[in-house]
């Protein structure tokens, strides 16, 4: 059976992304080594260091920049994170200066969601399981 071991998010600046994803969101850096003119930089969920890694991947191609911008301009999150309590997470992140596009919202039969900007050119959604 296949397992998801790594996924990536395009970022416009790896240093800024590292600071946001670790210092603000609370992920832990797992791997960081040079690859060409960039870095192989991954973060993981604290306490799940052997779980799925998120690669903070630099925008190396014009088509990647266009794709990232198109998603952002359309208000489409590029990835989604789970939270046990979206409202509590929202309050903490808002206090840390995170800009939200969608405040915690729940529609009938759907999980509570919120959408925030990651400072690196992306919108990220978080959801709370029903």
Phi and psi in degrees as a GROMACS rama.xvg file:
@    title "Ramachandran Plot"
@    xaxis  label "Phi"
@    yaxis  label "Psi"
@TYPE xy
-75.8125  147.841  UNK-2
-129.409  145.904  UNK-3
-79.9581  115.89  UNK-4
-106.03  -28.7247  UNK-5
-149.213  137.913  UNK-6
-137.169  164.669  UNK-7
-131.467  159.753  UNK-8
-134.203  132.77  UNK-9
-75.8039  132.811  UNK-10
-130.383  146.789  UNK-11
-83.6611  -12.1482  UNK-12
-156.779  114.458  UNK-13
-66.977  -36.3899  UNK-14
-64.283  -45.1315  UNK-15
-64.0462  -40.5012  UNK-16
-64.2849  -43.716  UNK-17
-57.9585  -46.353  UNK-18
-62.2565  -44.8583  UNK-19
-66.4515  -49.3986  UNK-20
-71.4253  -25.1844  UNK-21
-96.6846  -57.0962  UNK-22
-70.4104  -37.2714  UNK-23
-92.8061  -51.3408  UNK-24
-82.6835  -22.894  UNK-25
92.3789  9.2125  UNK-26
-71.2158  162.906  UNK-27
-109.404  137.308  UNK-28
-69.2996  133.331  UNK-29
-109.937  -52.1495  UNK-30
-125.259  143.666  UNK-31
-159.495  102.098  UNK-32
-149.424  155.129  UNK-33
-70.0121  141.297  UNK-34
-139.954  107.61  UNK-35
60.5584  -129.044  UNK-36
-93.8015  9.8825  UNK-37
-128.137  -162.411  UNK-38
-128.064  148.642  UNK-39
-90.1075  101.622  UNK-40
-125.061  112.965  UNK-41
-121.973  152.357  UNK-42
-126.691  157.432  UNK-43
-136.699  165.406  UNK-44
-72.1618  130.807  UNK-45
-56.8671  136.978  UNK-46
84.8126  -6.31764  UNK-47
-131.301  46.9733  UNK-48
-60.6969  -21.6523  UNK-49
-97.8078  8.96488  UNK-50
-86.1407  -162.262  UNK-51
-62.4823  133.035  UNK-52
-98.3771  145.078  UNK-53
-107.887  115.515  UNK-54
-84.0004  123.381  UNK-55
-89.018  89.8379  UNK-56
-92.5873  126.276  UNK-57
-69.5123  149.157  UNK-58
-74.4685  98.4844  UNK-59
-99.5035  -9.9605  UNK-60
-132.887  149.35  UNK-61
-58.7848  -38.6721  UNK-62
-66.2196  -30.2294  UNK-63
-68.2685  -41.6581  UNK-64
-61.8644  -42.9697  UNK-65
-63.0247  -42.96  UNK-66
-62.9534  -48.266  UNK-67
-60.0637  -46.403  UNK-68
-64.117  -40.1573  UNK-69
-62.5545  -43.7217  UNK-70
-62.2482  -48.742  UNK-71
-59.9605  -49.2632  UNK-72
-63.008  -30.4694  UNK-73
-84.5666  -5.45636  UNK-74
76.8141  24.2299  UNK-75
-99.3988  120.698  UNK-76
-63.7563  141.425  UNK-77
-87.5153  -16.3435  UNK-78
-157.579  169.836  UNK-79
-136.19  135.86  UNK-80
-114.008  149.599  UNK-81
-91.0589  150.803  UNK-82
-142.358  141.847  UNK-83
-71.3776  -31.5156  UNK-84
-142.349  97.2702  UNK-85
-60.0498  -42.2435  UNK-86
-61.8716  -44.7963  UNK-87
-64.3902  -42.0254  UNK-88
-64.1695  -43.299  UNK-89
-57.0585  -48.5778  UNK-90
-59.5284  -44.7192  UNK-91
-64.6866  -47.1051  UNK-92
-68.0469  -39.3124  UNK-93
-60.0937  -41.3252  UNK-94
-65.2585  -24.5969  UNK-95
-89.0087  4.88294  UNK-96
93.217  7.76269  UNK-97
-68.7187  135.174  UNK-98
-91.7783  124.194  UNK-99
-103.157  136.387  UNK-100
-91.6056  -32.4763  UNK-101
-130.793  119.096  UNK-102
-73.8092  165.526  UNK-103
-49.7736  124.681  UNK-104
-138.535  138.348  UNK-105
-132.828  126.115  UNK-106
-103.656  152.983  UNK-107
-49.3487  126.404  UNK-108
76.4317  4.14464  UNK-109
-118.394  159.802  UNK-110
-74.7472  159.809  UNK-111
-68.8557  135.558  UNK-112
-130.716  163.265  UNK-113
-152.253  154.113  UNK-114
-130.854  131.505  UNK-115
-131.555  162.942  UNK-116
-89.8832  139.688  UNK-117
-97.2666  6.93877  UNK-118
69.296  0.803572  UNK-119
-120.036  17.3714  UNK-120
99.3667  9.73011  UNK-121
-126.063  155.548  UNK-122
-104.446  138.021  UNK-123
-125.762  133.432  UNK-124
-101.772  145.292  UNK-125
-123.173  149.939  UNK-126
-137.218  156.013  UNK-127
-115.421  123.86  UNK-128
-62.3178  146.033  UNK-129
